[in-house]
Amino acid sequence: FKRMLIFLHGTMQYDGAAVGMLQDNSIKKIASYGSDELLDIRLLSWTNQRVKAVFSSREPVISKQARVNTQGLNTAIDELLLHRMDIPVLSGQKVVGLVTLFREGEIFDTNDVQLTASVVFHSMIALREARLQLEVKRLSSASTPTKLTLYSREQFVSKVKPVFKKLGKPRECSLFIAEIDNFDEVVDDMGRDAGAVLYKAVSKTIISELQSEDILGSYGKEGFIILLDETDMNHAKAIADKIRIKVSKIKLTYQDFVISTTLSIGLTIVSEEEDLPTLMRKADMGLFIAKENGRNTVKVSL
């Protein structure tokens, strides 16, 4: 929704805007752009009267609002009026939210209303299509059993303990920690749902290159930890590079945007002399070096 507000700002003049969605019988702000830093939107109210007017008519409402004036730690309402436009967000025939724009100077006119309503309408269509695509993918994946499970970090530690007990020649294992390079940027720009979609896509890509004997776990909000069973260093690096290249080719459609990403990987060899926390620190150091060397690379730490 923030991208929608940015797009609108490029096509018409306004000072600030916010998107609010209906949650628990009240409007909750989910995105804003423009004068948010000036406190205007932070104190922007969707009063019962305003909400009722838009929800009952399902039509845009143009009005005026006194501007918040801040001086140091003091906040006051001055006489300067902001012109305000509230556009309903529709899901079918039901109003599910509001897009509110305001500006000083000129009142919003019919062209402004039509443009904003059209952008909101097409944004909702794109959102519904994206959700439908995700649901189709979810059902498809649910009907196709995967050969590997993505464990939590705690479950991962529990699963690898038996492997460590069996370590010894000729058995050889490798451990690597991978992290999505632009995860935070995606979440900041598009929200946590977009981050979840990206994380799931990367995890599926990783799983597609692993064997049933390997063990995969989550590592923080944007990372993965993998134990490659009976895999020497050279083979492990080849697998890590293959995963990295495959992830770099991911192109996800989320709402009306395309998300691409890369993966940084730190790799180490598992030995009988070292415990799991030590090996994880080594792989983490490899990940740090990969990040420092421009990302989208694999670095070995022994």
C-alpha positions, 0 to 999 in steps of 0.5 A, spaced: 500 500 500 505 504 501 508 503 494 501 505 491 501 512 495 508 513 492 505 512 485 499 517 487 504 522 489 508 522 482 501 523 479 498 528 483 500 533 489 498 532 496 502 533 502 501 526 506 497 520 505 495 514 509 491 507 508 487 504 514 484 497 514 478 495 518 480 491 524 476 489 530 470 494 528 475 500 528 480 503 522 488 501 523 493 505 519 497 500 515 501 504 511 503 512 510 507 516 506 509 524 506 508 528 512 508 522 517 514 525 520 511 532 521 506 528 526 500 530 521 498 523 519 500 520 526 495 524 529 490 523 523 483 520 526 478 516 522 472 518 527 466 515 527 463 520 523 468 520 518 468 512 517 460 512 517 460 517 512 464 513 507 462 506 509 454 508 508 455 511 501 461 507 499 463 514 495 469 518 496 468 524 501 472 531 501 472 535 507 477 539 511 481 538 517 485 543 522 492 542 521 496 539 527 502 545 529 508 542 533 512 547 537 518 543 541 514 539 546 508 543 545 502 540 540 496 545 538 491 545 533 492 552 529 487 555 524 490 552 518 486 548 514 488 541 510 483 539 505 482 532 506 479 526 501 477 519 504 477 514 499 473 507 500 477 501 499 472 496 497 472 488 497 467 486 492 461 490 495 464 491 502 468 497 504 474 494 508 478 500 509 480 507 507 485 511 503 486 518 506 490 524 502 490 531 505 494 537 502 494 545 503 492 550 498 487 547 493 481 543 495 481 536 492 477 536 485 473 531 481 479 529 477 483 528 484 477 523 486 477 519 480 484 518 479 485 516 486 479 511 486 481 508 480 488 507 483 485 504 489 481 500 485 486 497 481 491 496 487 485 491 490 484 487 484 492 486 484 492 484 491 486 479 490 490 476 484 496 475 488 492 472 494 489 467 489 496 465 486 499 464 493 493 460 495 493 456 489 501 455 490 499 453 497 494 448 495 499 445 490 504 444 495 500 441 500 498 436 495 505 434 493 509 431 499 516 434 500 522 430 501 525 434 507 522 438 513 524 446 515 525 445 522 525 450 528 532 452 530 531 448 537 528 442 533 534 442 528 539 442 534 535 436 537 535 432 530 543 433 529 545 430 535 544 423 533 548 424 527 554 427 531 554 421 535 555 417 529 561 421 526 567 418 524 571 416 518 569 415 513 563 419 515 563 426 513 558 432 514 558 439 512 554 445 515 552 451 512 548 457 514 545 461 509 541 468 509 537 472 505 540 478 503 535 483 502 530 480 507 529 486 511 529 491 505 523 487 503 519 487 509 520 495 510 518 496 503 512 491 502 511 488 509 511 482 513 507 478 509 511 479 503 517 477 507 514 471 509 512 469 502 520 470 500 522 466 506 518 460 503 520 461 496 527 461 498 526 455 503 523 451 497 529 452 493 533 450 498 529 444 499 529 442 492 537 441 492 537 437 498 537 430 500 532 426 505 538 425 509 540 432 510 537 436 516 534 443 514 532 448 520 531 456 520 536 461 523 533 467 525 528 471 521 531 471 515 536 465 515 537 457 514 542 452 517 543 446 514 547 439 515 549 436 509 550 428 511 556 424 508 558 430 504 565 433 504 567 440 503 568 440 496 561 437 494 558 441 500 561 448 496 558 445 490 551 444 493 551 451 496 553 455 490 548 451 486 543 453 491 545 460 491 545 461 484 538 458 483 535 463 489 538 469 485 533 467 479 527 467 484 522 472 481 516 473 485 510 477 484 507 480 490 501 485 489 503 488 483 511 488 484 516 483 483 521 481 488 528 478 487 533 476 492 540 473 493 543 468 498 549 469 502 552 462 505 557 461 510 560 453 510 564 449 515 566 442 515 564 438 521 569 434 525 569 429 531 573 434 535 568 440 535 561 441 538 555 444 534 555 451 537 563 451 535 561 449 528 555 454 528 560 459 530 565 457 524 559 457 519 556 464 522 563 467 521 563 464 514 556 468 513 559 474 515 565 474 511 560 473 505 556 479 507 562 483 507 565 481 500 559 483 497 553 478 498 551 473 494 557 468 495 559 462 499 565 463 504 568 457 507 570 458 515 575 452 517 
